[in-house]
Structure formats: C-alpha cells, structure tokens
Amino acid sequence: MYCPVISATGLFTPEQSISNQELVDSYNQYVEQTNHDNADKIAAGDIEPLQPSSVEFIEKASGIKSRFVLQKDSILNTSTMAPIMPVREDYELSYMAEMAVKAAKEALLTAKLEAQEIDLVIVAASNMERAYPAIAVEIQSALGCGGYAFDMNVACSSATFGIKTAADAIKCGTASKVLMVNPEICSGHLNFRDRDCHFIFGDVCTAVIIEREEDAVAREIQTVFKIEDFKLVTEYSNNIRNNFGFLNREADDPQKLLFKQQGRKVFKEVVPIVADLIQNLLDENNVDAQKVASFWLHQANINMNQLITKKVLGELPDNLIAPIVLDEYANTSSAGSVIAMHKYHSHLASDDYGVLCSFGAGYSAGAILLKKN
Ligand SMILES: CC(=O)SCCNC(=O)CCNC(=O)[C@H](O)C(C)(C)COP(=O)(O)OP(=O)(O)OC[C@H]1O[C@@H](n2cnc3c(N)ncnc32)[C@H](O)[C@@H]1OP(=O)(O)O
C-alpha cells in the first residue's frame, strides 16, 4: 500500500473583483427601478416593495468585503444581473477547463512535475459547465496528462471528497500522481436579484497534486503534507439547494431555481456537525487540537468559521491558526479551504499538523488530517 501526500497546490484568481459597495449600488438601483415600475401594485397593497441591501449588513453578517468574478459588468448591469459569458464553441476550451489549466500549471510547477506524469485528473466542484464530455477529460487533454479523468460534485465539500478519492486511488495503486482541481464559477449559480444571498459567492479555481510519498521525496519537494487520516460525512438536508438543471430549461423564472438557503438553520445545524467531525478525527489520531498549527476551513461565513474554531479550540485563534480569506474571495464553495491552505502554510514546521475541512450543501462535511514532512 502506498502512502499518499499533497505535494503542491495552485490557485487561479480572476482579474476582476466586485466590492460590497459596487454590488449594493447595483442591487439598490434594481430595487428602486422595480419598486417604481410596480408603484401602483405596491400602493394597492398587492405586492410588498423590495427592500434595499446594505454594505454594513453584508460585512457584519458574513465578513465578506469583496469577491472575484469572471464577468463583472454583466453582474452589475441591472438589466442582466448575471455573468453573461459568450457560449464557447466546441473547439474552444470551456471556462472551467481554462481556469483549471491555469491553477494546475502553478501546482505542477511547484511539484516539479510534467503534466504527462499525471495519471488521474479529478474535477471536484459544485457546478459543472455542461453534462458531458467531462470537464476533467477536457483538462486531461489540454494539459497532456495520461491515465483517466472524471468529474465529481459534493457541493462545498467537493475538494475534501476529491482528495479522499485521489488518496484512495494512490493507496491501492490505481493511480500514482493525481491532479484534483476545483474550478468554481459560483457567480453562475447566484441570483443577484435576491437580497438574502446576492453577496455570498465568488469565482476562483484551486488545484491540488496528490501522489506517492516516495515519488515526492525522490524529487526533493520541500513542502509535502502527508495525508494521515480522513473523516467524511453526509446528512440529507433541504436547507441549501440549487434546483437549476437540465430538466427545467423551460421554467418560468429560472433565476428562482438558483442557489437558495435557510441561512440561520444552516448555521445552527452545520456548526456542530463540523466541530464534532474535526474533534473525532483528532481524538482518533491522538492529536491535541491545541497542537494543530492550522485549520484550513471552508470559507462560508466569518461567524460560522469562528464558532467552529472556538468549539474545537475553546478560544478564538489568530489568523494563522484559522486563516480567513473570505473577506477578499467571499464564499468560493469547494475551493475556499484550499485557498486558505495555499496562502497560509509556510509557518508550519516539520511534523506540524494541519486540518483541511469542508462543509456545505447535502449536508456534507469532510476533514483531512495532514502532517508536514
Ligand atoms: C455552507 C455554505 O457554504 S452555504 C452558503 C453560505 N451559507 C452560510 O454561510 C450559512 C450560514 N448562515 C449565515 O451565515 C447567515 O444566515 C447569513 C449570512 C447567510 C445571513 O445572516 P443572518 O443574520 O442569518 O440574516 P437573516 O437572513 O436572518 O436576515 C436578518 C435581517 O437582515 C435582512 N437582510 C437580509 N439580507 C440583507 C441585505 N443584503 N442587506 C440588508 N439587510 C438584509 C433580513 O431581511 C432580516 O431582516 P428582519 O430581521 O427585519 O427580518
């Protein structure tokens, strides 16, 4: 049985970003116009007027200050309020593959690997740009990787479940070097006309190389994280849903089928699931939570993340121990915890532990115990 390690990560960040102020200005302009257009119905009491959004609410409720997006103008334009991106021709690279190739190249460079050496490509993300051919097979071809490739979706937990799938393939010898990517175009599943959630998500792509420990050692890779143990859990819930799919293309209002959540219920129900999952993982491996150098958590919401770390550690740690990137990136679904790890791991010393943890729709949650070489 081979021992799987993470030998590199990569990150693609879109060039364009939207501040809370820009987002709120656009939303409030839409509210003003809609209320003006419906003035008679509102006056007759037939419909309620739309309420404005606010920068103060967004920052306080979520900790988000800005988000990166692939297509800013059409999101802020009140006549579209969605990322309007030209349909790519069959001979062109898809948007998801394009982002993933960029993130993957950084990871391959760090891991001192050629793309041809990769023998499994996994796309793990919460939305796929199309049903088939698999985006992973397109990436495999674009990079020139060998072996096989497939797509998988466990919503915000896609990356941890993807790493677990990759590690299992390495352990049993099905693959020796895996590229796992998380191209998340979350702006596409967001209803920017819904005040409750218009601020939550951003676009990004992360990449992770998982391989046999002996191969990474042979190439003298400086920073390698040994995958010590995992815990994955799913528990069905209707509280976070995206109902948009191939069976509702004729829906009256497709926007209403996009992301929706019962935010308070999610908060209340998911925090204990995640805190218990992490605690059980640490207990079973005899690792004291205080000795963990970093908890790279899914970047859902500042209050949720802080409560989870507080439950595990008994106090609020500094930003290196539980790094927050959602202020700049917002919630990027499966990519969030990997961004946190990518940006905040250089302080780990040899034999230090880190926990990579995801949680989200399903419900689904995953925690991975990592040990630095
Ligand atoms: C796990 C995942 O990644 S899923 C995606 C992210 N989801 C999560 O992080 C789940 C955790 N949930 C949360 O963090 C929170 O529920 C949030 C941030 C989504 C919302 O914060 P809450 O404090 O719960 O706000 P809530 O929806 O209850 O609204 C509070 C008030 O603010 C109002 N409000 C809602 N949106 C806005 C807005 N954009 N601007 C101003 N006011 C607003 C509401 O109408 C409500 O008003 P009321 O008290 O008069 O009824």
The ligand as an ORCA input file, in Angstrom:
! r2SCAN-3c Opt
* xyz 0 1
  C     -22.189     26.217      3.978
  C     -22.215     27.099      2.797
  O     -21.217     27.496      2.312
  S     -23.714     27.557      2.185
  C     -23.570     29.231      1.737
  C     -23.310     30.188      2.884
  N     -24.196     29.910      3.965
  C     -23.828     30.084      5.207
  O     -22.738     30.523      5.468
  C     -24.837     29.631      6.204
  C     -24.749     30.350      7.474
  N     -25.684     31.444      7.509
  C     -25.294     32.680      7.704
  O     -24.136     32.897      7.878
  C     -26.326     33.749      7.778
  O     -27.588     33.156      7.928
  C     -26.310     34.700      6.578
  C     -25.009     35.490      6.496
  C     -26.495     33.969      5.276
  C     -27.444     35.725      6.780
  O     -27.303     36.347      8.048
  P     -28.490     36.368      9.099
  O     -28.029     37.169     10.243
  O     -28.932     34.981      9.328
  O     -29.555     37.207      8.320
  P     -31.085     36.901      8.084
  O     -31.222     36.205      6.754
  O     -31.724     36.251      9.260
  O     -31.602     38.371      7.991
  C     -31.557     39.297      9.102
  C     -32.260     40.567      8.673
  O     -31.455     41.232      7.693
  C     -32.223     41.402      6.496
  N     -31.346     41.235      5.347
  C     -31.119     40.110      4.631
  N     -30.265     40.365      3.629
  C     -29.942     41.667      3.725
  C     -29.095     42.522      2.976
  N     -28.417     42.067      1.904
  N     -28.966     43.807      3.354
  C     -29.656     44.280      4.409
  N     -30.482     43.532      5.164
  C     -30.622     42.232      4.822
  C     -33.301     40.342      6.555
  O     -34.419     40.690      5.785
  C     -33.616     40.298      8.020
  O     -34.448     41.363      8.353
  P     -35.560     41.210      9.512
  O     -34.775     40.934     10.778
  O     -36.241     42.518      9.505
  O     -36.422     40.052      9.092
*
